[in-house]
Amino acid sequence: MATKKVTVGQVRIGGGLPFAVIAGPCVIESKESALRHAAALKEKADRAGVPYIFKSSYDKANRSSLNSFRGPGLEKGLEILAEVKARIGVPILTDVHEIEQVPAVKAVADILQIPAFLCRQTDFVLAVANSGRVVNVKKGQFLAPWDMRNVLDKILSTGNDQVLLTERGASFGYNHLISDMRSLVVMRELGYPVVFDATHSLQLPGGLGSASGGERKYIPALARAAVAAGVDALFLEVHEDPEHALSDGPNSLRLSDFESLLKVAKQVDALVKEEEGGLG
């Protein structure tokens, strides 16, 4: 089934269109790093023929340890994201953690992301939806996919129907997540574009004691499986040197592997969308 079409700058997601990719470092490490990653990722996505949106966080408010790197903060982070948008010419996605941040973030970002842990905070969800920007809401690790109907209804109640629903794995025992490909089908039946976060789905929350671990080697397999299930976009944390990334390195895709993954995913996506079109 074709989902609603959502427009993000020059990028369109859903509506039976080929998949798009949302990608970038987990956290803004510096202005130079953000610009370097955005330029490289856009070039590789363009070569693969996949519409691209840059993502990175100005603040990681839910780190495992008090001592973990959180990012440059709201003001400096938004300055950097604005420069990336202007100089590289890409739409921007970043996450918001507090209602008070919404006005500043919506002035820069094309997509405001509701973190998984906050997806049931009603006042916060409504504030993000009332921004008028595209909303990407991550399904909580503690929710069943059909529970996203209630989250979606909260957003739609504001009159904002530019919504993306993102799967990022479900809690499975201690320090583990599992990806159920059925959830992608269930959420697409709600009628809105579904995004698969192939990197956070392989995070091992708190798996390193004072930090999260991850299983990077499985990223390509899960990304291909999600595209085969018919998702509208992939979400990937990508870093030029994951072993030295300041956040989520163990579950980040290596930048050098980004283009080849997109090219394979694009072939799978074309077969699936052709079949869906024929069935429709």
N, C-alpha and C positions, 0 to 999 in steps of 0.2 A: 504494500500500500504506500502511496505517496503521502508524505507529511506536509504540513504547512511550510511555505517558503518564508525564510527569514533573511532579511537583508542587512549586511554588515559592511558599510562603505561600498566598495566595488565587489564584495564577495557575497554570493547568495548560497544559502544552506537549506537543504530540504527540497520538497516539491518534486522529488524524483531526479534531481540534478546529481551529477557526479559528486563524490565526496570532497569535502574541504579538509584542511589540516590546521589545527591550532597548536603552535609549538614555540618553545623557547626555554631558557633556563628557569629553574624553579623560582629563584629569587634574583633580584637585580644585585649583582656583585659590584658593579661600577658602571659609569656612563660608557666607558670605552668597551667594556665587555658586552653591554646590552646592544650597542650599535654594531659591534662586530658580529655577534650572534644573529641579530635581526637581518643584517645584510647577507650573511652566508645562507641562512635558512630561506630567505626569499629567493635568492638565486637558485638554490637547489630545488625548491618547490616549483619555480617557474620552469626550470628545465624538465621537471617531471610532469608539468602540465596540471598541477593541483593548486587550487586557490588557497592562499595562505593568510593566516592571522597570527600576529606575534603575541605571546603571553609571557608575563613575568610578574612577580609579586614585589611590591614596595615594602611589605612587612609580612613575615611569616609569624602570625600571632599564636599558632598552635604547635610550636616546636616542643620536642620531647624534654629538653633540658633548658633551664634558665640561662645556661652559658652558650646555647646554640646561636649562630648568626641569624639575625632576623631580617636584615636588609637595611636600606638607607632611610627608611621612614617615609611618611606620607608626603611631605612637601618636596623633599629632594627626589624621592622616587617618581612622583608625578612629573617633575621637571624633566627627568631622564626619559620617561615614557613619551612625553610630548615631543621631545627631540627625536626620538626613534620614529615616531609617527610622521613628523615633518620631513626628516632627512631620508628615511628609507621608503616612505610612502606605503605603509601597511596599516591595516586596522589593528587596534589594541584591545587585548583582554587583560584585566587584572582583577584580583579578588578584593572584596570589601569585608571588613570585620565588625564595624560599628556603624550605627545609624548616622552619627555625626560626620562620618567620612564621605557619605554619599554625594553631597553637593560638589565637593572638590573633585572627586573621582569622575563623576559624570561629565565634568568639563573637559576631560582628557580622553577617557576610555570609551570605546565604541561598545564594548560588552562589559557589564558589571557581573562578576561571578559571586554567587552565594556559596561559601565553603560547605562541605558535606556536614560538618558538625553543627552548622547553623541553619540547616534547611527547614527545621521545624519551628524556628523562632518567628512567630507570626508578625510581630511589629517590625522586625528587621526585614523579613521577606517583603512586606508591604512597602517599606521605605525604599528598598532597592527597585521594586517594580515601578514605583511612582517616579523614579528617575527619568522614565521615558526612554532609557537606553535598552538595548537588547540585554536580556537576563539569561545568564547561564547558571543553572542551579545543579549542583552536584548532589546526587542521591546519597544520603547518609549511609555509612557502612552498616547501620543498624536497621535500615528500612528494606521492606520487600518492594519489588518494582511497582506493584499495583498501588502501594501507598503514595506514590508520587502524584496520583490524581489529586489528592488533597492539597499538596504543595502547589501544583499547577493551578488549581482553582483559586488559591489565594492570590497568585500573580494576576490571573485573568480578571479578578474582581476589580482591579485598578484600571482596567481598560487597556492594559499593555498585553498584546498578544505576540510580541516578539520574544519568544522563549526557546531556549535550548535545554534539553535534559541530559545530564551526563552520568554515565555509569562509571564507578571507580572501584568496584569490588565490594564484597560483603564480608563482615567479620566472620572468621571461621576458627574458633578456638583462640588461644593466646598468640599474639604477634603474627597472625596470618590473615590473609584475605583470599577470597576465591571469586573468580569471575564466572557467573552463570550466563551463558549466551542467550538463554531464554528471556532474561530480563530485558535485553535489547529489543526483542520482539514485543514483549508486553508493553514497554514504554512507548514504542513507536505506535502502538494501537491507540494511544492517547491523542494522536494526530499531530504531534509536534516533533521537530527534528531531534534525533538522539545522537549523542556524541559518546564515543568510547574512549576513556582515559586509559591507554594501554600501559602507562608507566606507573601511576599511582596504584593501579590494580595489582602491581607486583611489588609494592612496598611491603616491608615487614615492620609494622608500627612498633616502635620501641625495641626492635629486634636486636639492637646493638647496646642495649642498656640505657645509655644517655642519648641515643640517637636511633633513628629508624634505619633498618637495613633494606635490602631489596634484591630482586632476582632479575637483573638486566637481560640475561640470556634468553628469557622467554618473551621479550617484547615483540619481536617479529611474528611469532606464532599467534599471540593473542590479537595483535593488530590485524593480521590476515583473517583470523576467524571472525572478528567483529565486522570487518568489511564484507565478508561472505554472508554474515547475518543481516546485512542491509543497512548499516548505520549511515548517517548523513555526514558525519565528520569524525576525524580522529583527533585526540588530544595527546600530545607527546611532550614530556619534559626532555629537552635535548641540551647537551653540554659538550663543548669542544674537548674537555678533559674531565670526564666524570669522576675519576679517582681523586681529583682535587677540587671538585665543586663544593661550594659552601653550604649547599642544602640539597638533599635527595640525590646525591651522586650515585649511590648503589642501584637506584631504580631509574636512572636517566639514560636515554639512548645516546650513544656516541654520535657526534655531529657527522663524522665521516660515513656513518651507516644510514643517515637520514634519506638521502636521495634514492638509494637502491630500494629501501623499504617502500617509499612512496610509489616507485615505478611498478613494483609487484602488486601493491595494494590497488593501484589504478586498474591493472588488468583484471583483477578479481572483481572490483567494483563494476567495471563495464559489463562483465558477464551477468552479474546479479541484477543490475539495473535494466539490462536488455530483457532478461527473463521476466522481471516484474512488469515491464512495459507490455510484454507480450501477453502476460496473464491478465493485465488490466484491460 
